[in-house]
Amino acid sequence: MIDDRYHPPILKILWTILLCGLAIYTVFFIIESIILINYPYQISYGEGFILNQAVIISQGQSIYQDITNYPYLVGNYPPVYSFLCALFVKIFGVSFAPGRFISFIAVILSGFLIYVILKKNRRSQKGSFKESIVISALFFLASPYIFYAYPLYRVDALALLFSLAGLYFVFKFENRKSVYLSIPFFILALYTKQSFIAAPIASLIYLTFKNIKRGIIYFIFLSLVYVSIFLLLNNLTGGQYYLHNFTYNANAFSILFAIRMCVSALQIHAILFTFAFAYIIHVIIRKKLSLFAIYLIITALVAISIGKIGSGINYFGELVACSCIILGIFLNEIEFTNKESKNILIVTGLLLQLILFAHMPYLTGHTPTNTDLKNAEKISLEIINTPGSILSEDGGLLVVNRRQILFQPFVFTQLVRQNLWDQGKFVADITEKRFSLIILTFNINYEIDKERLTEEMAEAIRRSYYSEEKIGDYYIYRPSQ
């Protein structure tokens, strides 16, 4: 409860409203996650291909194969998440539920780590902002980017959990040898998603400034473990691990797309980011060394990589987590000012941030409905009753119906544009009607999603296939007679 000794009446009212609002958001997050976990079909593009990777690993095969022959698939990410999900495929069969549950638990534990980090950071257990650590952790769960994008069959939530766990050990044991316990967590993060470099880099910079000898030793250990695992994986896959994770993953960069996504993030998280970066200025002015200030700067720089074609709002998740940590540090810092007007202004700002979150969900995600379920079931019947090879933009529709995924549209369209893959054989196969069914999310006769198909692929479909029907968001194409 709020302590009356430190709160004037208006501040107590505002603070209670904020806590209640965040508690409601947390309940909504849990309900939303349960809905996502129980939905049996793909929700976000890419989920189906990652589930397929788990299936491949469960069968004892490598997800990093040569791409000159079918199936044309790329393992975009390191293997930790897919390997973990493969264990559940072995036990429970092919389903999105276990992987989404892993992501949900990872989000909850990430919020708990934010709480634990801030609890250790507190200078006092008294003060007008005693609840700041709870507020900051709950703001993480309330973010639309976390709310909609992280409890999915994707690698991001688990990678973030490992990154925050590593940061916790650096923060807790920065002056002790136990700080090296953070290295395994950073390695797990990097081998869950290769772009989660901010936490280990920030820790390395911070430790080097604190103690240059320890920083050098830390760098050697971290590099040695990472490189050893990389060389092992690359050797076991005949060099394919490097190609899949780096060469085939280096999509074109769009400055306009990056600007648009960053502007959207600044609109949704305006006040949260303002508080976070205000603290950075405060740190710089006072010439303080702060692990989380360094972390915020690097996560902000990494977030700009959202300009890579195909990126989504999940790229902002780590920045949101770091901003919530710094929000807690900021609230803890100002609790000693004893300026009621300033405290009221801050809590009012946080309430406005919560309102911003409430009005921006349409920018961030889609909760599957009963209509979506019925449409997916109808398409599944088409897939089950259609013999032969099938192409689908929605890889999940194929893998949950035990059909082989032969082609990854977005990835290989990008590879064609980068001259890293010859589409000739594939286009010829479409022209020759090798595929008995093609499922797309757009009408090939009126529009082309140039991120998903090349002009040549689209033209081959137009010539050799006809649109039989539209089911929900999907267009069904069959070979022309």
N, C-alpha and C positions, 0 to 999 in steps of 0.2 A: 504493500500500500504506500501511497504518497505520504511523506512525513510533513505534518503541518508546521513544524518548527522552522522549516526552510522554504515554505511556499506561501506567498500571499494568496488570497482566495482566487483571484482571476487566473493566476499561474497554475494553481492546483486544478482548476476546472479544465484549462487548456491541456494540461499534462495528462489528466485522466481521459479526456476525449481522444488524445493521440494514442495512448496505450490501448484503449478499447478498439479504436479503428485498426490498429496493427494486429490486435488479437483476432478481429473479424477477418482480416486479410489472411492471417495464418490458417484459420479454419477453411477459408475459400481455397487456399493453396492445397491443403490436404484433400479436400473434396475433388478439386480439379485433377490432382495427381491420381487419385483412386479411379476416376473416370478414364484417364489416359491409360493407366496400367491395365484396366479391364477391357479396353477396346481392342479387338482382335486383329485389326488391320493397320496399315501404315497411316501415320498422321502427318509426319514431316518427310519431305523428300530426302532420301538418303538412309532412312531407317531400314528399309527393306534390304538394301545392299549390305548394310552392316550385319543384319540378321543372317543374311546369306553367308557372310564371312564366318560367323559363328558356326553355321552348319558345316561349312567346308573344313574348319579346324576340328570340329567334333568327329569328322570322318577321317582324321589323320592326314589331311592334305594341307598344302601351303596356300595362303591367300595371295602370295606374291609370285605369280606365274608369268611366263612370257606372253606377250599380247599379240603375237603374230597369227595365232589361231584361236578358234572358239574354245571356251567362252571368253568374250572380250570384257574382262573385268579388271579393275585396278583396286588394290588395297591402299586406300588413301591415307590410312592412319597406322601408327605402330600397333602391335598386337595385344597389348594388355587387356583392353576392354573386350575385344572380340574373343580372346582366350578365356576370360572369366565367364562371358556369356555362353561360350561353347560348353563349359562344364554344366550349365543349366540345360542346354539343349540335350546333352547326354541323359540328364535325369528326367526332365519334364517334356522333352520333345520340342518341336519348332513352335515358338511363341514369342510375341513381343513382351509379354508380361514380366518375365524375370529381368530382362535388360532394363526395362523402364523402372522396375522396382529398385534395381541397383542405383539408377540415376536419382530416384526419389530419395533414397536413404543417403546418397552422397550429398544432395542438397541440404537435407536436414543436418547432417554432420558438419557440413561447411558452415551453416548458421551457428551451430554449437561451437565450432572452433573460433568464429568471430567473437562470440560471447566469452570464451575462455581467454583468448588473447587480450581482450579489453579488461576482463576481470583482473588479469595479472598486471595490466598497465596502470590500473587505478592507483592514485596516490593517497586516496582516503576512502573510507567506507561511509563518510558523512558528506553532507552537502546537498544543495538544491537539485542536483542532477544525479542522484544515487541510482536512478533507473536507466541511465544513459546506455549502459551496456546491453540491457534488454531491448531498448528502442533500436539500437544500431543493428543488432542481430535480426530483429523482426523486419526492419527495412529491407534487408537482403531478400527475405522471402517474399516481401510485398512487391519488389521490382517486377514489372511486366516481363522484362527480359528473362528473369529467373522463373517467374510464375508460369510462363507459357513454353519457354524453349528448353528448359533444363531437365524436367522429369520425362524425357523421351529416350528412345533407343539410340542414343548418341554418346559420343566419348567425352563431351565437355564437362559434365557434372563430376565424373570420377576424376578427371584430370585436375579440376579445380580443387577437389578435396585433397588430393595428394600435394598440390602446391601449398595450400594453406597449412597442411600438417607440417610440411618442411619449414615454412615460415615460423610456425609456432615453436619448433625446436631451436631455430636460430635465435628467436626472440628470448626464449626462456634460458638458453644455455650459451649465450653469445660469449661469455668470458670463461667457459669451461670446455673441456675436451668433448663433453657430451654433445656439443654443437654439431659434430660430425654425424650424429644420428639423423640429421635432416637430409643427408645426401641420398639415402635409399628412397625417401619420399619424392625428392626432386627427380630422381631417375625414373620412378614409376610414373610421375606426371609427364615427363618427356617421352616416355614410351607408351603413354596413353594418347597424347596428342602432341605433335612435335612443335606446335606454336606456343606451348606453355613454358616460355623461356624467361618470363619476367621475374618470377620468384627466385629462381637460382641466380640470375644475374644481379638482382637487387641485393640478395644475401651476400654474394661474393664482393660486391662493391662496399657494402656496409662493413663486413668483417675485415676487409683490407684496410679501410680507413681506421677502424678500431685497433687493429693489430696486423701490420703488414705481413709478418711471418705466418700468422695463422691464416690470413687470407690466401697466401701463396700455397700453403699446404692444402687448404680447402679446395682451391682451384685444381691442384694436381689430382687429389682424390676424386673429385667430381668428374673431371675430364677423363681420368683413367677408367673409371667404371663405365661412363657413357660410351666412350670409344671402344672399349672391350666388347660390350654388348652389341654395339653397332657392327663391328667387324665379324662377330660370331653370326649374327643374323644375316648379314650380307653374304658371308661365305656359305651358309647353309642354303641360301636361296639362289646361289650362283650369280650374285650381283643384282638380283631383282629387288631386294629390299630398298636399296638406294634409289633405283629408278622409280618405284611405285610411290615412295614417301616424299621424294624431293623433285626429281625430274618431271614425273607425270602430274605432280601436284602444284606446279608453278604456273598457275593460270595467269592470263593477262590481267593487268591492273587498270581499273577505271577510276580516275581522279574524281569525276563527276559523281559516280556511285558512292565513293568514299565520303564525299562532302555531304551528299544527300542523307546517308545513313548516320553520319556524325551529327548533322543538324537535328535529325529526328531524335537521336539519343539525348542531345542537349535540351530539347524541348521536354521530353518525358522526365529526365532526371535533372532538370535545371537547378533546383535548390540543393539537392544532394551533392551534385558536382561542384556547385558554388562553395558550399561549406568545405568540401574536400580540398579544393585548390586554394581557398583562402588560407587553409592551414599550411599548405605548401609555402605560400608567400610569408606566412608567419615564421616558419622554420628557416627560410632563407634569410629573412631580415635579422633574426636572432642568431644566425649562424650555428644552428643546432644540427646535430647528426641524427637523422631519423630513418630507421629501416623502412617504415611504411611510407614515408614521404618519397624515398627513392623508388619503392615498389609502385606507388601511384604514377610517378612520371613514366616509368618503363611500361606499365600496363596501358597507359594512355597512348604511348608510341606504338605498342603492339596492336592496340585496337584499331589504329589507322589502316592496318592491313586488311580491314574489312572491304577495302576497295578491290581486293582480288575477286574476279568474277566467280560467282557461285557462293560467296560468303553470305552469312546471315547474322541475325541479332545475337546469336550465341557468342560472337566475337567480343561482345561487350560484357559478358558475365564476370570475367575476372576484374575488370575495371569497376563494376558495381560492387563486388565483394570488397575490394580494397577501399573504395570510397566509404563503405559502411564502417569499416575498421577506423578510418580516419575521422568519420563523423563521431564515433564514440570517443576517440582521443580528444577531438575538438570540444565536445560537451564536457568532458572531464577537466579540460584546461580552464574553461570559462566558469566552472562551478564555484571557483574561488573569487570571482569578481564581485559578487554580492550586489550586482546592479539589476534591479527588478525589471526595468524597462528593456534592457538588453535580453534578459532571459525570456520575457514575454514575447519579444520580437522573434527570437530563435524558435521557440515552440510553435508560434503562429506560422513561421516559415515551413516547419516540418509538417504541420497540418496541411498547408497548401501543397506540399510535395505529395502527400498522400492523396489529395484530390486530383492532382495531375495524373498519378498512377491510375486512378479510377476512370479517368476519361480517355485513356490511351490504349485500351486493350486491343482495339481493332487494328492497330499498327503492328501487333506483335504475334498473334497466334489465332488458332481456330480450335474450339472445343468440338470434338465429333458429336454429331447428333444421331438420333434414331434413323433419320433419313439417310445419313451417310452410311450407317451400318447396313441398311436394306440395299442400298446401291452397291456396296462392296460385296454383299452376299450374292446379288444378282450377277455381277461380273465374275465372281468366283465360280458360279455355275457354268458360265460361258467357258471359262478356262478349263474346268474339269471335264466338260463335254466336248472339248475341241482337241482332237489328236494332233500330234506333230509339234513343231517348234513354235514358240510364241515370243513376240517382243512386247515389252511393256515399259512405259516410263515409270510406272509404279512397280518397283521391284518387289515390294512386299506382297502384292497380289499373287505373284508367281511363287515366292518361296513358301508362303503359308499354305498354298495349295499343292505343295510338293512338286512344283515344276522347276526346271532348270532355268536360271537366268543366263541368257546368252550375250546380253549386250547392256552396257551402262551408258545411256544416251548422253547425258551432260558431259561426263568425263571424256568420252571419245570424240565428241564434237569439238571440245577444247583442244584435244591432242591433234586433231586434223588441222585446226587453225594454227597450231604451233609447228606443223610439219613433223610431228613425232609419231604419226600413225597413218598408214595408207588405207583409205576407206574403200579402195577399188573393189576388193573381194566382197565386202559387206554390201555395197551398193548393188553389185551384180547379183548377189543372193536375193536382195529385195526385188529386183527387176524380174528374176526368174521364179518369183513366188515361192521361195523356200519356206517362208513362214506362214503358218495357217491362220494366224491371228496377230494383229498389231493393235495395241492399246495406247492411245495418246491423250493428253489433256487439252488438245486444241484441234480445231478443224483444219486439216492439212490443205483443204481447197481454198481457204480464205485467209489463213495466217500461218506464219511459221515462227515457232519459238527458236530463235537462232542460237540460243544457248544450249538447246537440247538436240537439235538436228541441223545438219548442213543443208545447203540448197540441193545438193546432189541426192542426199538421202530422201528429202522431202519430195523431190521430183520423181524419184523411183517409186515411192509409195503412191503418188497420184496416178502414175501410169499403170501400175499393176494391182492396185487395191481400190476397193470402194467402201464408202462409209455405210455400214449396215444400220447402226443406231447410236444414240447418245444415251449413256446411263450415268446420271448424276453429272460429274465433271469430266467424264471419260468418253472419248469417241472410239467406237469399235470398228476396225477395218478388217475386211476379209479379201482374199484374192479374187480378182476379177475373173469372170468366166471367159 
